[in-house]
Amino acid sequence: MMETSARLLRLLSLLQMRREWPSRELAERLGVTTRTVRRDVEKLRGLGYPVHSSMGAAGGYRLGGEAALPPLLLDDDEAVAVVVGLRTAAGGTVEGIEEASLRALAKMEQVLPPRLRHRVSTLEHAVVAVPPHGGPVVESAVLTAISAAVRGREVLRFDYVDHHGDSSLRDVEPHRLVSWGRRWYLVGWDRGRADWRTFRVDRMRLRTPNGPRFPHREPPDGDVVAYLRRTMGFEMWPLRCRLRVHAPASDLTGRVDGVVTPVDARSCLLELPTDSFDMVAFTMALLDLDFEVESPPELARRLTTLSRRFAAAATPRTAARQSTADVPEPAPDR
């Protein structure tokens, strides 16, 4: 049987792992009786940990959140994950969180045992993080305000600038905050449009106070992730390009962010969302496959312009090599 101090630490670790534990299951994990578990819970309460209990045959315990944050007990993997996460947050895209992340990181590193410091150091030497360059940054206070509105089901009122630069006032029932790549998005029900919309948080300017509370709505497409993959992956882009690629659809699978539809064994249709025809040209150059433009005609004209430019760039070098090859070598002195 574990000594009391070790058992208390083990009990605290278990309570932090799950929202609620049945008393009997805790006793089995610790190898003690339910009466001992009850006494140990009282000792944790005396140390300031808010352990709540539920009555009945299936009664149990859960660690609650109170006014003060009690000390946390982390295992090795959890401690390393927290340190790595704090380092990432210190150089991330949320403004105002860097300093707090560095303070928390300093506290964590001060108490890390040598074996965990070695693991963290190994990760630091092996991993290179590329900081965001010129990307949008959002304030942590804005994320907090939006999160509170999501939790409280309160209508958000904000000014929004879309990708065309047009500004509008929106009344939105916020559903979820989404971190996608280097950007933050809000998914919500736009009351003015009577439809679901996705908003970039860095383009939002919140107004106060919030609007009234709203009833729960089922998420779009039955699942927010599925909705985002459909809308953010295609529908929200200003330009749509349709190409016939002379290669089987399997040759494109996993290589391009677009909709691939097989035509036959040797060709397929590729639909690409974009905000730049040049990006489509770059994508197709990387694929290195023959293709034809079906729409829009502006893409075909842009590709024609680029092809002339590249041909002109290559012509002088080719001509120079040919002219050099045509010049006879001087005859040797006699």
C-alpha positions in Angstrom: 0.0 0.0 0.0 1.3 3.4 -0.9 2.2 5.9 1.9 -0.3 8.6 2.6 1.7 11.5 1.0 2.3 9.4 -2.2 -1.3 8.3 -2.2 -2.5 11.9 -2.0 -0.4 12.9 -5.0 -1.7 9.9 -6.9 -5.3 10.8 -6.0 -4.8 14.4 -7.1 -3.3 13.2 -10.4 -6.4 11.0 -11.0 -8.8 13.8 -10.2 -7.1 16.1 -12.7 -7.4 13.5 -15.5 -11.2 13.2 -15.6 -14.2 15.4 -14.8 -15.6 12.9 -12.3 -14.6 9.6 -10.7 -16.8 7.1 -8.9 -15.6 6.5 -5.4 -15.3 2.8 -5.9 -13.1 3.2 -9.0 -10.8 5.6 -7.2 -10.4 3.1 -4.4 -9.5 0.3 -6.9 -7.0 2.5 -8.6 -5.3 3.4 -5.3 -5.6 -0.1 -3.7 -7.5 1.2 -0.7 -11.1 1.3 0.7 -13.7 3.9 -0.2 -13.4 5.1 3.4 -9.7 5.8 2.9 -10.5 7.7 -0.3 -13.0 9.8 1.6 -10.4 10.7 4.3 -7.8 11.5 1.6 -10.3 13.8 -0.2 -10.8 15.6 3.1 -7.0 16.1 3.4 -6.9 17.5 -0.2 -9.7 19.9 0.8 -7.7 21.0 3.8 -4.8 21.8 1.4 -7.1 24.1 -0.7 -8.1 21.8 -3.5 -11.9 22.2 -4.3 -13.0 18.5 -4.4 -16.7 18.2 -4.9 -18.7 15.0 -4.0 -21.9 13.5 -5.3 -24.2 11.3 -3.2 -25.9 8.0 -4.0 -24.8 4.5 -5.0 -22.9 5.9 -8.0 -21.5 8.8 -6.0 -18.0 10.1 -6.7 -15.7 13.0 -6.7 -14.6 15.8 -9.1 -12.1 18.5 -8.9 -13.8 21.9 -9.3 -12.7 25.3 -10.3 -12.8 28.0 -7.6 -11.6 31.6 -7.2 -8.0 30.6 -6.9 -6.0 28.2 -9.1 -4.7 25.2 -7.1 -1.3 23.7 -7.9 -1.4 21.3 -10.8 0.2 17.9 -10.8 1.6 16.9 -14.3 3.2 13.7 -15.4 6.3 13.8 -17.6 4.6 13.8 -21.0 2.1 16.5 -19.8 4.9 18.7 -18.5 6.9 18.5 -21.7 3.7 19.2 -23.7 3.0 22.3 -21.6 6.5 23.7 -22.0 6.5 23.2 -25.8 3.0 24.7 -26.0 4.1 27.8 -24.1 7.2 28.3 -26.3 4.9 28.2 -29.4 2.4 30.6 -27.8 5.2 33.0 -27.0 5.8 33.5 -30.7 2.3 33.0 -32.0 -0.4 35.0 -33.7 -2.3 36.1 -30.5 -1.3 39.6 -29.4 -0.9 40.2 -25.7 -0.3 36.5 -24.8 3.4 36.4 -25.4 4.5 38.0 -22.1 2.2 35.8 -20.0 3.4 32.7 -21.9 7.0 33.7 -21.2 6.3 34.2 -17.4 4.5 30.8 -17.2 7.4 29.2 -19.2 10.0 30.6 -16.8 8.1 29.1 -13.8 7.8 25.7 -15.6 11.5 25.5 -16.5 12.5 26.4 -13.0 10.9 23.3 -11.5 11.5 20.8 -14.4 13.7 17.9 -13.2 16.9 17.3 -15.2 15.4 14.3 -17.2 12.6 16.5 -18.5 14.9 19.5 -19.2 16.9 17.1 -21.4 13.8 16.1 -23.3 12.8 19.7 -23.9 16.3 20.6 -24.9 16.3 17.8 -27.4 13.1 19.1 -29.0 14.5 22.6 -29.1 17.6 21.5 -31.0 15.6 19.3 -33.4 12.7 21.6 -34.2 12.8 24.9 -35.9 9.8 27.1 -35.7 9.2 29.6 -38.5 7.6 32.8 -36.9 4.7 34.3 -38.7 5.8 36.9 -41.3 3.4 39.7 -42.0 0.4 37.6 -41.0 -2.7 38.9 -39.2 -2.4 39.1 -35.4 -5.5 39.2 -33.1 -5.7 40.5 -29.5 -6.2 38.0 -26.8 -8.9 40.2 -25.3 -10.9 39.9 -28.5 -10.6 36.1 -28.4 -11.7 36.1 -24.8 -14.7 38.4 -25.5 -15.8 36.2 -28.4 -15.4 33.0 -26.3 -17.5 34.5 -23.5 -20.2 35.3 -26.1 -20.1 31.7 -27.4 -20.4 30.3 -24.0 -23.1 32.7 -22.9 -25.0 32.4 -26.2 -25.1 36.2 -26.6 -25.4 38.0 -29.9 -22.2 39.7 -31.0 -22.3 43.1 -32.7 -19.3 44.1 -34.7 -18.0 46.0 -37.7 -16.6 43.7 -40.4 -14.3 44.3 -43.4 -14.6 41.6 -46.0 -12.0 40.5 -48.6 -13.2 43.1 -51.0 -12.6 45.9 -48.4 -16.3 46.6 -47.9 -17.3 47.4 -44.3 -20.6 46.4 -42.7 -22.3 46.1 -39.3 -23.1 42.5 -38.4 -25.4 40.9 -35.7 -24.2 37.3 -35.3 -25.1 34.4 -33.0 -21.5 33.1 -32.4 -21.2 29.3 -32.5 -17.5 28.4 -32.5 -14.0 30.0 -32.6 -11.7 28.3 -35.1 -7.9 28.3 -35.3 -7.0 27.5 -38.9 -3.4 27.8 -40.0 -2.2 31.3 -39.0 -5.7 32.8 -38.8 -8.6 32.8 -36.3 -12.2 32.6 -37.5 -15.6 32.9 -36.0 -18.4 30.6 -37.2 -21.9 32.0 -36.5 -25.4 32.6 -37.6 -25.6 36.0 -39.4 -29.0 37.4 -38.4 -29.0 40.0 -41.2 -28.3 37.4 -43.9 -30.3 34.6 -42.2 -27.5 32.1 -42.9 -24.3 30.7 -41.5 -21.2 32.8 -42.1 -17.5 32.5 -41.3 -15.6 35.7 -40.2 -11.9 36.4 -39.9 -11.4 37.7 -36.3 -8.6 40.1 -37.3 -11.2 41.9 -39.6 -13.7 42.2 -36.7 -14.1 45.3 -34.5 -16.4 44.4 -31.6 -19.1 46.7 -30.4 -20.4 46.7 -26.8 -22.6 45.7 -25.1 -23.4 42.3 -26.6 -26.9 41.6 -27.8 -29.6 39.4 -26.3 -29.2 35.7 -25.6 -30.3 33.3 -28.3 -31.5 29.7 -28.4 -29.3 26.8 -29.5 -29.0 26.1 -33.2 -27.8 22.9 -34.8 -24.4 23.4 -36.5 -24.3 23.8 -40.3 -23.8 20.6 -42.2 -24.4 18.8 -38.9 -20.8 19.4 -38.1 -18.7 22.6 -37.9 -15.6 20.9 -39.2 -17.4 19.6 -42.3 -18.9 23.0 -42.9 -15.5 24.7 -42.6 -13.9 22.2 -45.0 -16.6 23.0 -47.5 -16.8 26.8 -47.2 -13.2 27.7 -46.3 -11.8 25.2 -48.7 -13.8 26.4 -51.7 -16.8 28.7 -51.4 -15.3 31.6 -49.6 -12.6 32.3 -52.2 -13.4 35.1 -54.7 -12.1 33.2 -57.8 -13.1 29.8 -59.0 -11.0 28.0 -61.7 -12.0 24.9 -63.6 -9.3 22.9 -65.4 -9.2 19.7 -67.4 -6.1 17.8 -66.4 -4.7 15.1 -68.7 -3.9 12.7 -65.9 -5.9 10.2 -63.8 -7.6 11.7 -60.7 -5.3 9.4 -58.5 -2.3 11.5 -59.7 -3.7 14.6 -58.0 -5.1 13.1 -54.8 -3.3 14.6 -51.8 -1.2 16.9 -54.0 -3.6 19.9 -54.4 -6.2 21.7 -52.3 -9.1 21.5 -54.8 -12.0 19.4 -56.0 -10.9 16.6 -58.2 -13.5 14.8 -60.4 -12.6 11.8 -62.5 -13.5 12.0 -66.2 -12.0 8.8 -67.5 -9.0 6.7 -66.9 -6.7 9.3 -68.3 -8.2 12.7 -67.4 -10.0 14.5 -64.6 -11.5 17.9 -63.8 -9.8 20.1 -61.2 -11.7 23.0 -59.5 -9.4 25.4 -57.7 -10.5 28.2 -55.3 -8.1 31.1 -55.2 -7.7 34.9 -54.9 -4.9 35.0 -57.5 -4.6 33.5 -61.0 -0.8 33.6 -60.5 -1.3 31.1 -57.7 -3.1 28.7 -60.0 -0.2 29.0 -62.5 2.2 28.2 -59.7 0.1 25.2 -58.5 -0.1 23.7 -62.0 3.6 24.2 -62.5 4.3 22.2 -59.4 2.0 19.5 -60.5 3.9 19.3 -63.8 0.9 17.9 -65.7 -0.7 18.9 -69.0 -4.0 20.7 -68.7 -6.5 22.9 -70.4 -8.4 25.9 -69.0 -12.2 25.5 -69.0 -13.0 28.6 -67.0 -12.8 31.5 -66.4 -11.4 33.1 -69.6 -9.4 35.6 -67.4 -7.3 32.7 -66.2 -6.5 31.7 -69.8 -5.4 35.2 -70.7 -3.2 35.5 -67.6 -1.5 32.2 -68.4 -0.9 33.5 -72.0 0.8 36.6 -70.6 2.9 34.6 -68.2 3.9 32.1 -70.9 5.1 35.0 -73.1 7.1 36.5 -70.2 8.8 33.2 -69.4 9.5 32.5 -73.0 11.1 36.0 -73.4 13.2 35.4 -70.3 14.5 32.1 -71.7 15.2 33.3 -75.3 18.3 35.5 -74.7 20.1 32.7 -72.8 19.3 30.2 -75.5 20.4 32.6 -78.3 23.6 33.4 -76.4 24.4 29.7 -76.1 23.7 29.1 -79.8 25.7 32.1 -81.0 28.6 31.0 -78.8 28.5 27.5 -80.3 28.5 28.9 -83.9 31.7 31.0 -83.4 34.7 29.0 -84.7 37.7 28.6 -82.5 40.7 30.7 -83.6 43.4 28.8 -85.6 46.5 27.9 -83.6 49.6 30.0 -84.2 52.2 28.5 -86.6 
